[in-house]
Amino acid sequence: MPELDGLRAIAVLAVLAAHFRGGPVVQAVLDRAPFGHMGVQLFFVLSGFLITSILIDCRRHAETDGWRGVLPAFYIRRFLRIFPLYYFVVLAIAVFDGAGAGGVLGYHAVFLSNLPGAIWAGDLATGPLLYPPAGHFWSLAVEEQFYLLWPLAVLFVPIRLLVPLTLALIAVAPVCRAAVFAVGFQQQPGYLLSHTDALAAGAFLSMTRCGWTNIPPMTRHLRRTVPAIALIVAGAALVLHNMQILYRPFWVVFPTAEAICYAALIALLLDGRLAPLATALRRPALVFIGRISFGIYLLHPFVLMAFRRTVADLTDTAHTFQTVVVIAATILVAALSFRCYEAPIGRLKRFFPYTRPTWGTVPPMAAPPR
């Protein structure tokens, strides 16, 4: 599904723009919306959708051919995709910048970077990243915690309970964010429960497309109205964001609204109802960036730090060209990592099949009109 790779590319480029920033024009655009957060939320929705689709195929396979090896194979394949590059980066931090990392390397090693102790240990809240080059690890911790727990639900919870559970996870995230603010936090830690709305929105989309939700005709109307309401709420929240008012309500409501909008966008793309956008997302450059987006996301603070130490400090916002150069260098480094390190390790997945994927949960993309 190259369109989804294109969406990954948009997400990671939004994160790069937010973290690297640039000249006054770029900053003026970035100040209009939290692009870094929006990119991460899009990643979460895509992860929830794709992982749930894989797990649904695993469950169908296991129900006919047996459960032996299904769950271990899933975890091993996730390990081969994420752990080699992630632990290489953690090791690099320990070797080259261990003093700066302070006492948080243990959190990173066990994917607990989203706990307050990892985020606020010492004076780490500096700049757009909490601690370069590991301030973005909180989102990887959220995903790994999701990958650890969610397969148990999709594979073993009865479907009649799983769908309400998924909807409850969408609802619990804004409640959790409100509770975090209520106890005195001024910023949002990246707890798993603070982001289940995005992950579960993608999961619910996958369940809908495979027929698990059994949506009656009356409820089908909600499939149109709920995304429309979410779009209005997200737009109104962005207006308040630009007016710099209602900070806490914005961060309570906006992530859920945008997650629903992203899920609706993916559904429209899969249905072939956004052919011009799908054509744009299938551009080879975007597809390529999307396929190496994990490496781009994981490695980009290193490239930024190296550039600052050897060439120039990007805090001088007049140098937009420097930011473009750093983004290009990040893509190059990630491409080399993917080709020479990640892909060879990823080929080991063939020794751990868990299912014969049919992708029956996802209909083929409609061809764009000629």
C-alpha positions in Angstrom: 0.0 0.0 0.0 2.3 2.8 -1.2 -0.3 5.4 -0.2 0.3 4.6 3.4 4.1 4.8 2.9 3.4 8.3 1.5 1.5 9.2 4.7 4.4 8.0 6.7 6.7 10.3 4.7 4.4 13.2 5.5 4.4 12.3 9.2 8.2 12.1 9.5 8.8 15.2 7.4 6.4 17.1 9.8 8.5 15.9 12.8 11.7 16.9 11.1 10.3 20.4 10.3 9.2 20.8 13.9 12.5 19.7 15.4 14.9 21.4 13.0 12.8 24.5 12.4 14.7 27.0 10.3 14.4 30.6 9.2 11.6 33.1 10.2 9.3 32.0 7.4 9.5 28.3 8.4 9.0 29.3 12.1 6.0 31.4 11.2 4.4 28.3 9.6 5.4 26.0 12.4 3.9 28.3 15.0 0.5 27.9 13.4 0.1 24.2 14.4 2.0 21.6 16.5 3.3 19.8 13.4 5.7 17.5 15.4 2.8 16.3 17.5 0.6 15.9 14.5 3.2 13.8 12.7 3.6 11.5 15.7 -0.2 11.1 16.0 -0.4 10.1 12.3 2.3 7.5 13.0 0.3 6.2 15.9 -2.9 5.9 13.8 -1.0 4.1 11.0 0.6 1.7 13.6 -2.8 0.9 15.1 -4.3 0.2 11.7 -1.5 -1.9 10.3 -0.6 -3.9 13.4 -4.3 -4.7 14.0 -4.7 -5.8 10.4 -1.8 -8.1 10.7 -3.1 -9.5 14.0 -6.6 -10.0 12.6 -5.0 -12.2 9.8 -3.0 -14.0 12.5 -6.2 -14.7 14.4 -8.0 -16.0 11.3 -5.0 -18.2 10.5 -4.7 -19.5 14.0 -8.4 -20.4 14.3 -8.1 -22.7 11.3 -4.5 -24.0 11.5 -3.7 -23.7 15.2 -2.3 -21.2 17.6 1.2 -22.7 17.9 3.9 -20.1 17.4 1.6 -17.2 16.3 2.3 -14.9 19.3 6.1 -15.6 19.5 6.5 -15.1 15.8 4.7 -11.7 16.1 7.0 -10.6 18.9 10.2 -11.8 17.1 9.3 -10.0 13.9 8.7 -6.8 15.8 12.0 -7.4 17.6 13.8 -7.7 14.2 12.3 -4.6 12.9 12.8 -2.2 15.8 15.3 -3.4 18.3 18.6 -3.6 16.2 18.6 0.0 15.2 17.0 1.3 18.4 19.7 -0.4 20.6 22.4 0.7 18.3 21.3 4.3 19.0 21.0 3.7 22.7 24.5 2.3 22.7 25.8 5.3 20.7 24.3 7.6 23.3 26.0 5.7 26.1 29.4 5.8 24.4 29.4 9.3 22.9 27.2 11.3 25.2 26.7 9.2 28.4 27.3 12.2 30.7 24.6 14.2 29.0 22.2 11.3 29.1 22.5 11.2 32.9 20.5 8.6 34.6 17.9 8.0 31.9 19.7 5.3 29.8 18.1 2.6 31.9 14.6 4.0 31.0 15.5 3.9 27.3 16.9 0.4 27.5 13.6 -1.0 28.6 11.3 1.2 26.6 10.1 3.3 29.6 11.3 6.6 28.1 7.7 8.0 28.4 7.8 8.0 32.2 8.3 11.3 34.0 11.5 10.1 35.5 13.0 9.8 32.0 11.6 13.1 30.7 12.3 15.3 33.7 15.3 13.7 35.3 17.7 16.6 35.8 17.6 19.6 33.6 16.6 17.8 30.3 13.8 20.1 29.0 16.0 22.0 26.6 14.9 23.1 23.2 12.4 21.4 20.9 13.8 18.0 22.0 13.7 17.1 25.7 17.2 15.6 25.5 18.9 15.4 22.2 19.4 12.8 20.9 16.9 10.8 22.9 14.0 13.2 23.6 11.9 11.5 21.0 12.2 8.0 22.5 9.0 8.6 24.5 7.0 7.9 21.3 8.9 4.7 20.6 8.2 3.6 24.2 4.5 4.2 23.6 4.5 2.0 20.5 6.5 -0.8 22.1 4.2 -0.9 25.1 1.3 -1.0 22.6 3.0 -3.8 20.6 3.5 -5.8 23.8 -0.1 -5.6 25.1 -2.3 -5.2 22.0 -1.6 -8.7 20.4 -2.9 -10.3 23.6 -6.2 -8.4 23.2 -6.7 -8.9 19.4 -5.8 -12.6 19.5 -7.5 -13.8 22.6 -10.3 -11.4 23.6 -13.8 -12.3 22.2 -14.7 -10.0 19.3 -17.9 -8.9 21.0 -15.8 -7.5 23.8 -12.8 -6.3 21.7 -14.7 -3.7 19.7 -16.2 -2.0 22.8 -12.7 -2.2 24.4 -11.2 -0.4 21.4 -13.8 2.4 21.6 -13.2 2.7 25.3 -9.5 3.2 24.6 -10.3 6.1 22.3 -12.4 7.6 25.0 -10.0 7.1 27.9 -7.1 9.0 26.3 -8.6 12.5 26.7 -9.7 11.6 30.2 -6.1 10.6 31.0 -4.7 13.8 29.6 -7.2 15.8 31.6 -6.2 13.9 34.7 -2.5 14.6 34.1 -3.2 18.3 34.0 -5.5 18.1 37.0 -2.7 16.8 39.2 -0.5 19.7 38.3 1.6 18.8 35.2 2.1 21.7 32.9 3.0 19.5 29.9 1.8 16.2 28.6 4.0 13.2 29.4 3.7 10.6 26.7 1.9 7.9 28.7 0.5 5.0 26.7 -3.0 5.8 28.0 -2.5 9.4 26.8 -2.2 8.2 23.2 -4.6 5.2 23.0 -7.0 7.4 21.1 -4.7 7.5 18.1 -3.7 3.8 18.3 -7.2 2.6 18.9 -8.6 4.8 16.1 -6.4 3.0 13.7 -7.3 -0.4 15.2 -11.0 0.4 15.0 -10.7 1.3 11.3 -9.0 -2.1 10.7 -11.8 -3.9 12.6 -14.4 -2.0 10.7 -12.9 -3.0 7.3 -12.8 -6.7 8.2 -16.4 -6.8 9.3 -15.9 -7.2 13.1 -17.8 -4.1 14.0 -21.0 -5.2 12.3 -22.2 -1.6 11.8 -26.0 -1.4 11.3 -27.5 1.0 8.7 -28.4 3.6 11.3 -24.9 3.7 12.7 -23.4 4.1 9.2 -24.5 7.7 9.2 -22.2 8.2 12.2 -19.3 7.2 10.0 -19.8 10.4 8.1 -20.8 12.7 10.9 -18.2 11.7 13.5 -15.2 12.5 11.2 -16.9 15.8 10.2 -17.4 16.8 13.8 -13.9 15.8 14.6 -12.6 17.9 11.7 -14.6 20.9 13.0 -13.3 20.4 16.6 -9.7 20.0 15.4 -10.0 23.2 13.3 -11.5 25.2 16.2 -8.8 23.9 18.5 -6.1 25.0 16.1 -7.7 28.5 16.0 -7.5 28.6 19.8 -3.9 27.4 19.6 -3.0 30.3 17.3 -4.7 32.7 19.7 -2.6 31.1 22.5 -5.6 30.6 24.8 -7.1 27.5 26.5 -3.8 25.6 26.4 -4.9 22.7 28.5 -8.3 22.1 26.9 -6.5 22.2 23.5 -4.2 19.3 24.5 -7.1 17.4 26.0 -9.4 17.6 22.9 -7.2 18.1 19.9 -5.3 14.8 19.8 -8.5 12.8 19.8 -10.1 14.9 17.1 -7.1 14.7 14.8 -6.8 10.9 15.4 -10.3 10.4 14.1 -9.6 12.7 11.2 -6.5 10.6 10.3 -8.4 7.4 10.5 -11.1 8.8 8.2 -8.4 10.0 5.8 -6.9 6.5 5.6 -10.4 5.0 5.1 -11.0 7.4 2.2 -7.7 6.5 0.6 -8.4 2.8 0.9 -11.8 3.2 -0.7 -10.2 5.1 -3.6 -12.3 8.2 -3.0 -9.3 10.5 -2.9 -7.6 9.6 -6.2 -5.7 12.8 -6.7 -4.2 12.6 -3.1 -3.5 8.9 -3.5 -1.6 9.7 -6.8 0.5 12.3 -5.0 1.2 10.0 -2.1 2.4 7.3 -4.5 5.2 9.5 -5.7 8.4 7.4 -5.6 10.3 9.9 -3.4 7.5 10.0 -0.8 7.1 6.2 -0.9 10.9 5.8 -0.4 11.0 8.3 2.5 8.0 6.5 4.1 9.7 3.1 3.9 12.8 4.4 5.7 10.8 6.7 8.1 11.7 4.6 11.2 15.4 5.3 10.6 14.7 8.9 9.8 12.7 9.4 13.0 15.2 7.5 15.2 18.4 9.0 13.8 17.5 12.6 13.0 18.6 14.1 16.4 22.1 12.6 15.9 22.4 14.3 12.5 21.2 17.6 14.1 23.7 17.3 16.9 26.6 16.5 14.6 25.7 19.4 12.4 25.5 21.8 15.3 28.9 20.7 16.6 30.8 20.6 13.3 29.1 23.2 11.0 26.6 25.6 12.6 24.2 26.1 15.4 20.6 26.0 14.0 19.3 28.2 16.8 20.3 31.0 14.4 16.9 31.0 12.7 18.1 32.9 9.7 19.7 29.8 8.1 16.8 28.0 6.5 19.2 26.5 3.9 21.1 24.8 6.7 17.9 23.2 7.9 17.3 21.8 4.4 20.8 20.5 4.3 20.3 18.7 7.6 17.0 17.1 6.5 18.7 15.9 3.3 21.6 14.5 5.3 19.2 12.7 7.7 17.4 11.1 4.8 20.8 9.9 3.4 22.0 8.5 6.7 18.6 6.7 7.2 18.7 5.3 3.7 22.2 3.9 4.2 21.1 2.4 7.6 18.1 0.8 5.9 20.1 -0.7 3.0 23.2 -1.8 4.9 21.8 -2.7 8.4 18.1 -2.8 8.8 17.1 -4.7 5.6 19.6 -7.5 6.0 18.4 -8.1 9.6 14.8 -7.8 8.4 15.3 -10.6 5.9 15.5 -12.9 8.9 11.8 -12.5 9.3 11.2 -15.2 6.7 12.3 -17.8 9.3 9.5 -16.7 11.6 6.2 -16.8 9.7 3.1 -16.4 11.8 0.5 -16.4 9.1 -0.1 -16.5 5.4 -1.2 -12.9 5.1 -4.2 -12.3 2.9 -4.7 -8.6 3.8 -8.4 -9.5 3.5 -9.0 -6.7 5.9 -7.9 -4.1 3.4 -9.5 -3.9 -0.1 -7.3 -3.1 -3.0 -6.7 0.5 -3.8 -8.9 1.9 -6.5 -6.9 2.8 -9.6 -6.8 6.6 -10.2 -8.8 7.7 -13.2 -6.7 7.9 -16.4 
